[in-house]
Amino acid sequence: MLVQLGLLAYIVQLQNEAEEWLKTTEHSRAIADSINLTSQHAFDAVAMFGDKSTMTDMVINSPEFINQRNQINTDFDNIAQLVKNSPKEVNIATSAKSLCNTTLDELVKIMEVRAKADPANKPLIKKLWKEVRMKLPTLMSDDLMSLGREMKSVEKDSVNHQSKSRQTTTLLTIIGACLNVIFTILLATALVRWLTHRLNIIHDNTYRLAASRNLNMPLSGNDEVANIDATFHSMVRELRDARRKEQAMFTLAHDVI
């Protein structure tokens, strides 16, 4: 029984741990997905600039570009909200947001210079496009991208822990079920032997009665078998008392005659 209770307590503990790992998995996945989405939106904004032959300032004043920048800021705010319990990660998200906006502002300035430049000034256009390409690596913070990879790793580890917890829980459940079956069989066997032993005593008393031998000691307890044995002993006492009285009467009658 103590082993079964111990298994049950351990299974409950494993289930609680699995729930915590599930929360960790969902949280890590949400952070990693938000970082990937933010990165995608940031590079989509840059893609609106076109290439070196189509660079124009029209895009930076378009509603699409303005909405895209607003969406990027919203994405960074969502990341900060997801990591709010970690000051270090909040600082990473805040710094990444600032860096991204700074890079986009610098790209916008390059676009404005490009718009004012003479289309025939190929060296200047080439130089401006080179500056755009040099700014792209700073669009998304290395620390933020590292955080995204870390969250992916945490998610993977959490899934592995959940799998191990489920396997262990299943194994312990099977072991507990087997122990229950074994315990039930042992208990039933002991009960049958105990009951058979008591019934055999009553059965032996019937032979002792027929052979006019002393009966076995009365069975202890208040169960049905003990009550039957007590009734049998009482009946035997009454029979033997009646027999003694009958023999006494015969002896008295014989003396009178």
Steps between C-alpha positions, in 0.01 A plus 500: 500500500782740586670417170179575313457831680861585422450422130182708494676797660788472253262481204323815621840671530590394145170634370564834669849512352360416155253788529785737591707377205197548275471862615873546439464351152209727408674807643831429324322430172306825527822699554687327215204543261465869594870562433480323162187697409664829601805417290278417204308827531826698530648352184166538322526872578849513348379307197262789427804708409553294187848442355774739397334570167156573645584676827253780553380722783136439413487189717612670824193724498256232394230374739627145446849585625367702794267213600787254466716705737212523748457124478871449570478716815193303608693177446784619722250605768347150486842344550567728798165397649579130457837536679381747764605269784864512389662848524792382286272384218287814526816704455590290193158561345511873578853540361406300189198723440715812531766355268245397240334842496839671481596282203171570325541873561848488347364306204229763455766774496693307233178476298448875530853564371435253219184687404687827464792349311540521126384167349800518272741513794569129506789511749283679757213258452738208534644652815155554651394145422818373662414698812157341501651153487744587777212606725304176458703293753410750773130484421448220751708482816733203537394469862135479398568236237707306756205521739276357228737207448521449875121490526489242221749289693296539821186400311672187368630406846157558652338272245759230582430538872127471438555184298714346777241597763222337298705184452587483870138562597383224267759259639411580860130463423566152358713410801229630734236296318716186523557560871125541549437167328772326702376655825142398421605143423707475820220649707242267345727200554559592864129557553408165344760318710385673818135423426576142397695444822209621712249291307726195536492549877119494498506196272745325736270581793221299336727191495603567858134520600425168333800343670409655837830682509570847631440777247763743377531830677226751397598725210576860583337798330153625420474382141239257367727198528579581863127537572428162340778342706366658820149370421642154432686498832182608680301224328759238591493609865123469507511157331759374744304640797189327370693176455636516855151561636367209294774271629433615855131414465580154363742438786242612756229281345733199499578547869131523586423180315 
